[in-house]
Amino acid sequence: MKPIFNRAPLTPNTLTPLPLGSIRPEDWLLKQLQTQRDGLTAKLDEVCPEIGPGCGWLGGEGDSGERAPYYLDGLIALAWTLDDEALKQKATAYVEWILSSQREDGWFGPAQNRDYWPLMLALRALRQYFMATNDRRVLVLMDRFFKYQYLNLNDHPLSDWAVARGGENMELALWLYNITGQKHLLELCRKLRGQTLDWPNYFHTFSNTVPMSKSLKWERLDEALREEKNEPLLGEKRPYFHTQYHLSHGVNIAMGLKTPGVINLFKSGFKEQGGFRFGWAKLVKHHGVASGMFICDEHLNGNSPTQGSELSAVAELMVTLQTLLGLGDFNAEYADLLEKLAFNALPAGFNADMTACQRTGQVNQVKISREQRKWYNNGDDANLYGASLEGVSCHQAWPKFAASLWYATVDGGLQAVSYAPCTVRTVLDNVPVRLRVSGGYPFAQSVQIQVSVKQPCEFPLYLRMPFWTRQPMVFLPDGEIMQVRAGDITCVRRRWRSGDVLRLELNTVPRITKWYHQSGAVELGPLLMALQPEEAWERQPDGEWQVTAQSPWNWALVRDEPMKAVYTGIQPSAFGKGEAPVKVLVKAAPVEWHMEGGSCASVPMVPAIREESAQVIELVPFGGTCLRIGQFPLGRGKTRE
């Protein structure tokens, strides 16, 4: 399958995703995806019968909402990324039923569903299936469904979640337009734009004020929907819709961040071009934490590291970044953030064998229990580890990350997004090409890229230099050394031969970044490093897991003391399995820092420390922890010489 780039009159793009299955994970990343398969994904439909054979998406009378399509989206991504026949068969059963369900008017899916949102998710999954199999039946279904929307949106408008997430619908229609060139798809996107929340304007005017009264809890939502009047922004013929609720909802925001970029393809403007940049800068300022995420438990709720972030929002923010990378010019900041989420916030939400995940996780998390916490409106069990459908949307994150490590470029080359170990197979200038990326990144500072070609051929490789690297260098196959700058994209264009090897030296040292209450986070390259106290796991009667700390966690970092990265030489494995391949040694001292309910108290601001109590403690990658401190107090005072 040839790469799919934007047709006129859409804004041109320089990158586009490779077909699903073109990138195979290797080394630690392969183990991570295999752990996910063996842990939850392969048997989630058995653990949770709501998405199993009796569900509406397999022709049953059961659940016909978003859950099964969300599961299918991640299942397809994992099945074809791992080339796993059993997973492919499981996914194909859903796909075949969906393809056979379309009615004469173009609507599809379970008969009892009239909501657009589950169908948007099903289309997301079907697009992946097409990218993996080239099954043209997917295009036929999408074409007929989008014609239904084009003809019926006035009388059957978007509602509820679909209003907040209409950007997903637009992006799918534009993808089909790039294949078929049918002009009514552009007009459809304009109609969808008129029925979707105004994310470009929202992110442009967003402030630190949480846009919903905290008195409005989830259990009051139905009442609010009945009471609130229709708003002109959303059109006249629609069900009641609580705008404030949706604008502060974490998953909606994670999805909404892509919407300005999608609209910019067919209606370019200042707010559309800068939508993500404006919105993200303000989110980080008012709600950001060191894991790369913003606080949403379940709604925006400040930036204390004892507040939580939903794992579903992490997964959807990663999808947003992957989408934005393929919509326009390459933005290194998107790749930096995507890596930070993938190597920190994402793995920290699962236990080591990925048999359970959290709905809500904390950067400073020293107890996992069923207790009242200062969540915005999550339940008391939100940070327990369990195998429930609360995290069904998270099964897409790892395989989609693996599938987005490299993109095709408009000039017939390849662009590196991340150097996680993988093998890329594609065709460039009619020549089969294979790249093998090794070196253990991000747990090592050296990356090797080995090129294999069917015959010598010329094409460009665009190499991303992360912002955190110090004096990065690229060693070319002929012995030449390129000294490049952090944050830049380096193009290596040459006539490649099998056996050519590029080596990248991405040197880095531990650094402290500043966060809430003058707290400090220790970062090493894209990795957030954390203190991991000893953990005691206890299974609850309902099958979920409680975890309590068995060693001290209340430490403050000693200001201005040197830090040391230690590369252990251990082959990196899946996050949380085995000894950490890299650690950071820091000097710290115990401080007065207590519990408040089920969470540790807010980070003490510049606490005093006793000189004689300071000692060296060990930090490990945040993504491999369940209990941890990721944002530390920075203590005042000097240690004794």
C-alpha positions as CSV (number, residue, x, y, z in Angstrom):
1,M,0.0,0.0,0.0
2,K,1.3,3.4,-1.0
3,P,1.5,6.2,1.6
4,I,-1.6,8.4,1.8
5,F,-0.9,12.1,1.7
6,N,-3.3,15.0,1.7
7,R,-5.1,15.9,-1.5
8,A,-5.8,19.5,-2.6
9,P,-7.4,21.7,-1.3
10,L,-6.3,20.2,2.1
11,T,-3.3,21.7,3.8
12,P,-0.3,19.7,2.6
13,N,1.4,17.3,5.0
14,T,5.0,16.1,4.9
15,L,4.5,12.9,6.9
16,T,2.0,10.0,6.9
17,P,1.8,6.8,8.8
18,L,3.2,3.5,7.4
19,P,0.7,0.7,6.9
20,L,-0.1,-1.3,10.1
21,G,2.4,-4.1,10.4
22,S,5.3,-2.3,8.6
23,I,7.0,-1.7,12.0
24,R,7.8,-4.7,14.2
25,P,8.8,-4.1,17.8
26,E,12.0,-5.8,19.0
27,D,13.9,-6.3,22.3
28,W,12.3,-4.7,25.3
29,L,9.4,-3.2,23.2
30,L,8.5,-6.6,21.8
31,K,8.5,-8.0,25.4
32,Q,6.2,-5.1,26.4
33,L,3.7,-5.9,23.7
34,Q,3.9,-9.6,24.4
35,T,3.3,-8.9,28.0
36,Q,0.2,-6.9,27.1
37,R,-1.1,-9.7,24.9
38,D,-0.5,-12.4,27.5
39,G,-1.7,-10.2,30.4
40,L,-5.0,-8.7,29.5
41,T,-5.7,-8.0,25.8
42,A,-5.9,-11.6,24.5
43,K,-8.5,-12.6,27.1
44,L,-10.3,-9.3,28.0
45,D,-13.4,-10.5,26.2
46,E,-13.5,-13.5,28.5
47,V,-12.8,-11.6,31.7
48,C,-15.4,-9.0,30.7
49,P,-18.4,-10.6,28.9
50,E,-19.8,-7.2,28.1
51,I,-17.5,-7.1,25.1
52,G,-17.7,-10.9,24.4
53,P,-19.9,-13.0,22.1
54,G,-23.1,-11.7,23.6
55,C,-22.4,-8.0,22.9
56,G,-24.2,-6.0,20.3
57,W,-21.0,-5.7,18.2
58,L,-21.1,-9.5,17.6
59,G,-24.8,-9.6,16.9
60,G,-25.9,-10.2,20.5
61,E,-28.4,-8.4,22.7
62,G,-25.7,-7.1,25.1
63,D,-23.8,-3.8,25.3
64,S,-23.9,-1.8,22.1
65,G,-21.9,1.2,23.3
66,E,-18.3,2.2,23.1
67,R,-16.6,-0.7,24.9
68,A,-16.4,-3.3,22.2
69,P,-15.2,-0.8,19.5
70,Y,-12.6,0.5,21.9
71,Y,-11.4,-3.0,22.5
72,L,-11.4,-3.8,18.8
73,D,-9.3,-0.7,18.1
74,G,-6.5,-1.9,20.4
75,L,-6.9,-5.5,19.4
76,I,-6.4,-4.8,15.7
77,A,-3.3,-2.7,16.5
78,L,-1.8,-5.4,18.7
79,A,-2.7,-8.3,16.4
80,W,-1.0,-6.9,13.3
81,T,1.9,-5.3,15.1
82,L,2.8,-8.6,16.6
83,D,1.7,-10.6,13.6
84,D,-0.3,-12.8,15.9
85,E,-2.7,-15.1,14.1
86,A,-4.9,-15.9,17.2
87,L,-5.4,-12.2,17.9
88,K,-6.1,-11.6,14.2
89,Q,-8.9,-14.2,14.2
90,K,-10.4,-12.7,17.3
91,A,-10.4,-9.2,15.7
92,T,-11.7,-10.4,12.4
93,A,-14.8,-11.8,14.0
94,Y,-15.8,-8.3,15.1
95,V,-14.8,-6.8,11.8
96,E,-16.8,-9.3,9.7
97,W,-19.9,-8.7,11.8
98,I,-19.6,-4.9,11.5
99,L,-19.0,-5.0,7.7
100,S,-22.2,-7.2,7.4
101,S,-24.3,-5.0,9.6
102,Q,-24.6,-1.9,7.3
103,R,-28.1,-1.1,6.3
104,E,-29.4,0.4,3.1
105,D,-29.3,3.9,4.3
106,G,-25.6,3.6,5.3
107,W,-26.0,3.3,9.1
108,F,-24.2,0.3,10.7
109,G,-23.6,-1.5,13.9
110,P,-26.0,-2.8,16.6
111,A,-29.7,-2.0,15.7
112,Q,-30.3,-0.6,19.2
113,N,-27.6,2.1,18.9
114,R,-28.3,5.5,17.4
115,D,-25.3,7.3,18.9
116,Y,-22.5,8.4,16.5
117,W,-19.7,8.1,19.1
118,P,-19.5,4.2,19.2
119,L,-19.5,4.3,15.3
120,M,-16.6,6.7,15.3
121,L,-14.6,4.3,17.3
122,A,-15.6,1.4,15.1
123,L,-14.5,3.4,12.0
124,R,-11.1,4.1,13.8
125,A,-10.7,0.3,14.2
126,L,-11.8,-0.4,10.6
127,R,-9.3,2.1,9.2
128,Q,-6.5,0.2,11.0
129,Y,-7.9,-3.0,9.6
130,F,-7.8,-1.6,6.1
131,M,-4.2,-0.3,6.6
132,A,-3.2,-3.8,7.6
133,T,-5.1,-5.8,5.0
134,N,-6.1,-3.5,2.2
135,D,-9.7,-4.9,2.5
136,R,-11.6,-2.5,0.2
137,R,-14.9,-3.4,1.9
138,V,-13.9,-1.0,4.6
139,L,-13.8,1.9,2.1
140,V,-17.3,0.9,0.9
141,L,-18.7,0.9,4.4
142,M,-17.1,4.3,5.2
143,D,-18.3,5.9,2.0
144,R,-21.9,4.8,2.5
145,F,-21.9,5.9,6.2
146,F,-20.4,9.3,5.5
147,K,-23.1,9.8,2.8
148,Y,-25.7,9.0,5.5
149,Q,-24.2,11.7,7.7
150,Y,-24.0,14.2,4.9
151,L,-27.7,13.8,4.2
152,N,-29.0,13.4,7.8
153,L,-26.9,15.5,10.2
154,N,-29.6,18.2,10.4
155,D,-32.3,15.7,11.5
156,H,-29.9,13.3,13.3
157,P,-27.2,15.6,14.8
158,L,-24.2,14.7,16.9
159,S,-25.1,14.4,20.6
160,D,-23.3,13.9,24.0
161,W,-19.8,12.4,23.6
162,A,-19.9,12.8,19.8
163,V,-20.3,16.6,20.2
164,A,-17.1,16.8,22.2
165,R,-15.3,14.2,20.0
166,G,-16.4,15.3,16.6
167,G,-12.8,15.8,15.6
168,E,-12.4,12.0,15.3
169,N,-15.3,12.0,12.8
170,M,-13.8,14.8,10.7
171,E,-10.3,13.2,10.7
172,L,-11.7,9.9,9.4
173,A,-13.8,11.6,6.7
174,L,-10.7,13.5,5.5
175,W,-8.7,10.3,5.5
176,L,-11.3,8.8,3.1
177,Y,-11.2,12.0,1.0
178,N,-7.5,11.5,0.5
179,I,-8.2,8.1,-1.0
180,T,-11.3,8.8,-3.0
181,G,-11.3,12.6,-3.7
182,Q,-15.1,12.9,-3.2
183,K,-15.8,16.5,-2.6
184,H,-19.0,15.9,-0.4
185,L,-16.6,14.7,2.3
186,L,-15.2,18.2,2.6
187,E,-18.7,19.6,3.0
188,L,-19.5,16.9,5.5
189,C,-16.5,18.1,7.6
190,R,-17.8,21.6,7.5
191,K,-21.2,20.4,8.8
192,L,-19.4,18.3,11.5
193,R,-17.4,21.3,12.5
194,G,-20.6,23.3,13.2
195,Q,-21.9,20.5,15.5
196,T,-18.6,20.0,17.4
197,L,-17.4,21.8,20.5
198,D,-15.3,24.8,19.5
199,W,-12.0,23.5,20.7
200,P,-9.8,26.0,18.7
201,N,-11.4,28.9,20.5
202,Y,-11.5,27.1,23.8
203,F,-7.7,26.4,23.8
204,H,-7.0,29.9,22.6
205,T,-8.9,31.4,25.6
206,F,-8.3,28.7,28.1
207,S,-7.4,29.9,31.6
208,N,-6.4,28.4,34.9
209,T,-10.1,28.4,36.0
210,V,-11.6,24.9,36.0
211,P,-14.6,25.5,33.7
212,M,-17.1,23.5,35.7
213,S,-18.4,24.0,39.2
214,K,-17.2,21.3,41.5
215,S,-20.7,20.9,42.8
216,L,-21.6,19.2,39.6
217,K,-20.6,15.6,40.1
218,W,-21.1,12.6,37.8
219,E,-24.2,11.5,39.6
220,R,-25.8,14.8,38.8
221,L,-25.0,14.8,35.1
222,D,-28.4,13.5,34.0
223,E,-30.1,16.2,35.9
224,A,-27.8,18.8,34.4
225,L,-28.5,17.6,30.9
226,R,-32.2,18.0,31.5
227,E,-31.9,21.4,33.0
228,E,-29.4,23.2,30.8
229,K,-30.8,25.1,27.8
230,N,-29.5,24.4,24.3
231,E,-26.6,26.5,23.2
232,P,-26.3,28.2,19.8
233,L,-22.8,26.9,19.4
234,L,-24.1,23.4,19.1
235,G,-27.0,24.0,16.7
236,E,-30.7,24.1,17.3
237,K,-31.9,20.5,16.8
238,R,-30.0,18.6,19.5
239,P,-30.5,17.0,22.9
240,Y,-29.5,18.9,25.9
241,F,-25.8,19.0,26.4
242,H,-23.7,20.2,29.3
243,T,-20.8,22.1,27.7
244,Q,-18.9,22.8,30.9
245,Y,-18.9,19.2,31.8
246,H,-17.4,18.1,28.5
247,L,-14.9,21.0,28.3
248,S,-13.2,20.0,31.6
249,H,-13.4,16.2,31.0
250,G,-9.8,14.8,30.7
251,V,-10.4,12.3,27.9
252,N,-12.4,14.9,25.9
253,I,-9.5,17.3,26.3
254,A,-6.9,14.7,25.2
255,M,-9.0,14.1,22.1
256,G,-10.0,17.7,21.6
257,L,-6.3,18.8,21.3
258,K,-6.2,17.2,17.9
259,T,-9.4,18.9,16.7
260,P,-7.8,22.3,15.8
261,G,-5.2,20.5,13.7
262,V,-7.9,18.5,11.9
263,I,-10.0,21.6,11.1
264,N,-6.9,23.4,9.9
265,L,-6.7,20.9,7.0
266,F,-9.9,22.4,5.4
267,K,-10.4,25.7,7.2
268,S,-7.0,27.1,8.2
269,G,-6.7,30.0,10.6
270,F,-4.7,31.4,13.5
271,K,-6.6,29.5,16.2
272,E,-6.5,26.2,14.2
273,Q,-2.8,26.4,13.4
274,G,-1.9,27.1,17.0
275,G,-4.6,25.2,18.7
276,F,-2.5,22.4,20.2
277,R,0.4,24.8,21.1
278,F,-1.9,27.3,22.8
279,G,-3.9,24.6,24.7
280,W,-0.9,22.5,25.7
281,A,1.1,25.4,27.1
282,K,-1.8,26.4,29.3
283,L,-2.6,22.8,30.4
284,V,1.0,22.3,31.5
285,K,1.1,25.6,33.3
286,H,-2.1,25.0,35.3
287,H,-2.6,21.2,35.4
288,G,0.7,19.7,34.3
289,V,2.8,17.1,36.2
290,A,6.2,15.6,35.6
291,S,5.0,12.4,33.9
292,G,4.2,14.4,30.8
293,M,0.5,14.3,31.6
294,F,-2.1,16.8,32.9
295,I,-4.3,16.2,36.0
296,C,-7.7,14.9,35.2
297,D,-9.4,12.8,37.9
298,E,-11.9,12.7,36.0
299,H,-11.9,16.5,35.2
300,L,-9.2,19.1,35.3
301,N,-8.1,19.6,38.9
302,G,-5.0,21.6,39.4
303,N,-1.4,20.4,39.2
304,S,-0.6,18.8,42.6
305,P,1.2,15.4,42.0
306,T,-1.2,13.9,44.6
307,Q,-4.1,14.5,42.2
308,G,-4.6,11.9,39.5
309,S,-4.6,11.4,35.8
310,E,-6.8,8.9,34.0
311,L,-5.0,6.2,32.0
312,S,-7.6,6.6,29.3
313,A,-6.6,10.2,28.8
314,V,-3.0,9.2,28.6
315,A,-3.8,6.7,25.8
316,E,-5.9,9.3,23.9
317,L,-3.4,12.0,24.2
318,M,-0.8,9.7,22.6
319,V,-3.2,9.0,19.8
320,T,-3.7,12.8,19.4
321,L,0.0,13.3,19.0
322,Q,0.4,10.5,16.5
323,T,-2.5,12.0,14.5
324,L,-1.0,15.5,14.6
325,L,2.4,14.1,13.4
326,G,0.7,12.8,10.3
327,L,-1.5,15.9,9.6
328,G,1.1,18.5,9.0
329,D,4.8,19.3,9.2
330,F,6.8,17.3,11.7
331,N,6.9,19.0,15.1
332,A,9.7,17.7,17.4
333,E,7.8,18.8,20.5
334,Y,5.0,16.3,19.6
335,A,7.6,13.5,19.4
336,D,9.2,14.6,22.7
337,L,5.9,14.5,24.5
338,L,4.8,11.3,22.9
339,E,7.9,9.6,24.1
340,K,7.5,11.0,27.6
341,L,4.0,9.7,27.9
342,A,5.0,6.3,26.4
343,F,7.9,5.8,28.7
344,N,6.4,7.2,31.9
345,A,2.7,7.8,32.3
346,L,1.6,4.8,30.2
347,P,3.5,1.9,31.7
348,A,3.0,3.3,35.3
349,G,-0.7,2.7,34.9
350,F,-0.3,-1.1,34.6
351,N,1.2,-3.7,36.9
352,A,4.3,-5.5,35.7
353,D,2.6,-8.4,34.0
354,M,-0.2,-6.2,32.6
355,T,-2.9,-8.3,34.1
356,A,-4.4,-5.2,35.7
357,C,-4.4,-1.4,35.3
358,Q,-5.5,1.7,37.2
359,R,-8.2,4.0,36.1
360,T,-6.4,6.9,37.8
361,G,-2.7,7.1,38.8
362,Q,-0.7,9.7,40.7
363,V,2.8,11.0,40.2
364,N,3.3,10.8,44.0
365,Q,1.5,7.6,44.8
366,V,2.4,5.9,48.1
367,K,-0.7,3.9,48.7
368,I,-3.2,2.1,46.4
369,S,-6.4,1.5,48.2
370,R,-10.1,1.9,48.3
371,E,-10.2,5.2,50.2
372,Q,-11.5,8.7,49.8
373,R,-9.1,11.0,48.0
374,K,-9.3,14.5,46.7
375,W,-10.3,13.4,43.2
376,Y,-12.5,15.7,41.3
377,N,-15.2,13.1,40.9
378,N,-13.6,9.7,40.5
379,G,-14.7,7.0,42.9
380,D,-12.9,5.7,46.0
381,D,-11.6,2.7,44.0
382,A,-10.1,4.7,41.1
383,N,-6.5,3.9,41.8
384,L,-6.8,0.2,42.6
385,Y,-5.3,-2.2,40.0
386,G,-7.9,-4.3,38.4
387,A,-8.9,-6.1,35.2
388,S,-12.1,-4.1,34.4
389,L,-13.5,-2.4,31.4
390,E,-12.6,1.0,32.9
391,G,-9.3,0.8,31.0
392,V,-10.5,-0.7,27.8
393,S,-9.4,2.3,25.8
394,C,-5.8,1.8,27.0
395,H,-5.2,-1.4,25.1
396,Q,-4.5,0.7,22.0
397,A,-1.6,2.7,23.4
398,W,1.4,0.4,23.3
399,P,0.7,-1.1,19.8
400,K,-0.1,2.3,18.3
401,F,3.0,3.7,19.7
402,A,5.0,0.9,18.2
403,A,3.3,1.5,14.9
404,S,4.2,5.2,14.9
405,L,8.0,5.0,15.6
406,W,8.7,5.9,11.9
407,Y,6.6,7.8,9.3
408,A,6.8,8.0,5.5
409,T,7.9,11.4,4.2
410,V,6.4,13.1,1.1
411,D,9.9,13.1,-0.6
412,G,10.1,9.3,-0.5
413,G,12.0,8.8,2.7
414,L,11.5,7.9,6.4
415,Q,11.2,10.1,9.5
416,A,12.2,8.9,13.0
417,V,9.8,9.7,15.7
418,S,11.3,7.5,18.4
419,Y,14.4,5.2,18.5
420,A,12.7,2.4,20.5
421,P,14.0,-0.9,19.1
422,C,12.1,-2.1,16.0
423,T,12.4,-3.3,12.4
424,V,10.8,-1.2,9.7
425,R,9.9,-2.8,6.4
426,T,8.7,-0.7,3.5
427,V,9.2,0.1,-0.2
428,L,11.0,3.3,-1.2
429,D,11.4,4.2,-4.9
430,N,10.2,0.7,-5.8
431,V,12.9,-1.0,-3.8
432,P,12.2,-3.1,-0.6
433,V,14.0,-1.5,2.3
434,R,14.5,-2.6,5.9
435,L,15.7,-0.6,8.9
436,R,16.7,-2.3,12.1
437,V,16.9,0.0,15.1
438,S,18.7,-1.4,18.1
439,G,20.6,-0.2,21.2
440,G,18.1,-0.3,24.0
441,Y,16.8,3.2,23.8
442,P,15.6,5.0,26.0
443,F,17.6,3.0,28.6
444,A,20.9,3.6,26.7
445,Q,22.5,6.6,25.0
446,S,23.6,5.0,21.7
447,V,21.3,4.0,18.8
448,Q,22.2,1.9,15.8
449,I,20.2,1.9,12.6
450,Q,21.2,-0.8,10.2
451,V,20.0,-0.5,6.6
452,S,19.2,-3.4,4.2
453,V,18.0,-2.8,0.6
454,K,17.2,-5.2,-2.2
455,Q,19.5,-3.1,-4.4
456,P,21.4,0.1,-3.9
457,C,19.0,3.1,-3.9
458,E,18.9,6.7,-2.7
459,F,16.4,8.1,-0.2
460,P,16.5,10.4,2.8
461,L,16.4,9.5,6.5
462,Y,15.2,12.2,8.8
463,L,16.6,11.8,12.3
464,R,15.1,13.5,15.3
465,M,17.5,14.9,17.9
466,P,15.7,15.0,21.2
467,F,15.7,18.4,23.1
468,W,17.4,16.8,26.1
469,T,20.5,15.4,24.4
470,R,23.9,17.1,24.9
471,Q,26.2,17.5,21.9
472,P,24.4,14.8,19.8
473,M,26.4,13.2,17.0
474,V,25.6,11.1,14.0
475,F,28.2,8.6,12.8
476,L,27.7,7.9,9.0
477,P,28.5,4.6,7.3
478,D,31.6,6.0,5.6
479,G,33.1,7.2,8.9
480,E,32.1,10.8,8.6
481,I,30.8,12.4,11.9
482,M,27.9,14.9,11.8
483,Q,27.7,17.1,14.8
484,V,24.1,18.2,15.1
485,R,21.9,20.3,17.5
486,A,19.4,19.1,20.1
487,G,15.9,19.7,19.0
488,D,16.8,19.7,15.3
489,I,15.9,17.3,12.5
490,T,18.9,16.0,10.7
491,C,18.5,14.7,7.1
492,V,20.9,12.0,5.9
493,R,20.4,11.6,2.1
494,R,22.6,9.1,0.4
495,R,22.8,6.1,-1.8
496,W,22.2,3.3,0.6
497,R,23.6,-0.2,0.4
498,S,22.9,-3.3,2.5
499,G,25.0,-3.3,5.6
500,D,25.2,0.5,6.0
501,V,24.9,1.4,9.7
502,L,24.2,4.8,11.3
503,R,25.1,5.3,14.9
504,L,23.5,8.1,17.0
505,E,25.1,9.2,20.2
506,L,22.3,10.9,22.3
507,N,24.3,11.7,25.5
508,T,22.4,13.0,28.5
509,V,22.8,13.6,32.2
510,P,20.3,13.7,35.0
511,R,18.5,17.1,35.3
512,I,16.0,18.6,37.7
513,T,12.8,20.2,36.4
514,K,10.6,22.4,38.5
515,W,6.9,21.8,39.2
516,Y,4.1,22.4,41.7
517,H,5.0,23.9,45.1
518,Q,8.6,24.3,43.9
519,S,8.9,20.5,43.7
520,G,11.7,19.0,41.7
521,A,11.5,16.0,39.3
522,V,14.7,14.1,38.2
523,E,14.7,13.3,34.5
524,L,17.2,11.4,32.4
525,G,16.6,11.7,28.7
526,P,12.9,11.0,28.2
527,L,12.7,9.0,31.5
528,L,11.2,10.4,34.7
529,M,13.1,8.9,37.6
530,A,11.3,8.0,40.8
531,L,11.8,6.7,44.3
532,Q,10.1,3.3,44.6
533,P,9.4,2.2,48.1
534,E,9.1,-1.5,48.9
535,E,5.6,-2.7,47.9
536,A,3.2,-5.1,49.6
537,W,0.4,-6.4,47.3
538,E,-2.9,-7.6,48.7
539,R,-5.7,-9.0,46.6
540,Q,-9.1,-7.8,47.5
541,P,-12.3,-9.9,47.6
542,D,-13.5,-8.4,44.3
543,G,-10.2,-9.4,42.6
544,E,-8.6,-5.9,42.6
545,W,-5.2,-5.2,44.2
546,Q,-4.3,-2.9,47.1
547,V,-0.6,-1.9,47.4
548,T,1.0,-0.3,50.5
549,A,4.5,1.0,51.1
550,Q,6.9,-1.0,53.3
551,S,9.8,1.5,53.4
552,P,10.1,5.3,53.8
553,W,9.0,7.5,51.0
554,N,9.1,11.0,52.6
555,W,12.5,12.3,51.2
556,A,13.5,15.7,50.0
557,L,16.3,16.2,47.5
558,V,19.3,18.1,48.7
559,R,19.7,21.2,46.5
560,D,22.8,21.6,44.3
561,E,24.1,18.2,45.0
562,P,25.5,16.2,42.1
563,M,23.4,13.3,40.6
564,K,24.8,10.3,38.9
565,A,23.3,8.0,36.2
566,V,24.2,4.4,36.5
567,Y,23.7,2.1,33.5
568,T,23.6,-1.4,35.0
569,G,24.3,-3.3,31.8
570,I,21.2,-5.4,32.3
571,Q,19.2,-6.1,29.1
572,P,16.1,-3.9,29.4
573,S,12.8,-5.9,29.6
574,A,9.2,-4.8,29.8
575,F,8.6,-2.0,32.3
576,G,8.5,-3.2,35.9
577,K,10.0,-6.6,35.1
578,G,13.4,-7.4,36.6
579,E,16.1,-5.0,37.8
580,A,16.1,-1.5,36.2
581,P,18.6,-1.1,33.4
582,V,19.3,2.5,34.4
583,K,19.2,4.2,37.8
584,V,20.0,7.7,39.1
585,L,21.8,8.2,42.5
586,V,20.8,11.4,44.3
587,K,21.4,12.9,47.7
588,A,18.3,13.2,49.9
589,A,17.2,13.6,53.5
590,P,14.0,12.5,55.3
591,V,11.5,15.3,56.0
592,E,8.2,15.8,57.8
593,W,5.7,14.7,55.1
594,H,2.7,12.8,56.2
595,M,-0.4,11.2,54.7
596,E,-3.8,12.9,54.1
597,G,-6.3,10.1,53.8
598,G,-5.2,7.6,51.2
599,S,-2.6,10.0,49.6
600,C,0.6,11.7,50.8
601,A,0.1,15.3,51.7
602,S,1.0,18.1,49.3
603,V,4.7,18.4,48.5
604,P,6.3,20.5,51.4
605,M,7.6,23.7,50.0
606,V,11.4,24.2,50.6
607,P,11.6,22.1,53.8
608,A,14.5,22.4,56.2
609,I,16.7,19.3,56.3
610,R,19.2,18.0,58.9
611,E,22.8,17.8,57.6
612,E,23.5,14.5,59.4
613,S,20.5,12.8,57.9
614,A,21.4,13.2,54.2
615,Q,22.2,10.0,52.3
616,V,22.3,8.7,48.7
617,I,19.1,7.2,47.5
618,E,18.3,5.3,44.3
619,L,15.8,6.4,41.7
620,V,14.5,4.0,39.0
621,P,12.4,4.7,35.9
622,F,8.9,6.0,36.8
623,G,7.2,3.7,34.3
624,G,8.4,0.6,36.1
625,T,6.9,1.6,39.5
626,C,3.5,1.2,41.1
627,L,4.3,3.1,44.3
628,R,6.6,6.1,43.9
629,I,7.5,9.6,44.5
630,G,8.1,11.4,41.2
631,Q,8.1,15.0,42.4
632,F,10.2,15.7,45.5
633,P,10.5,18.6,47.9
634,L,13.8,20.5,47.3
635,G,15.3,20.9,50.8
636,R,17.2,23.9,52.0
637,G,20.4,23.6,54.0
638,K,23.8,22.1,53.3
639,T,25.1,18.7,54.0
640,R,28.2,18.3,56.1
641,E,31.4,18.0,54.1
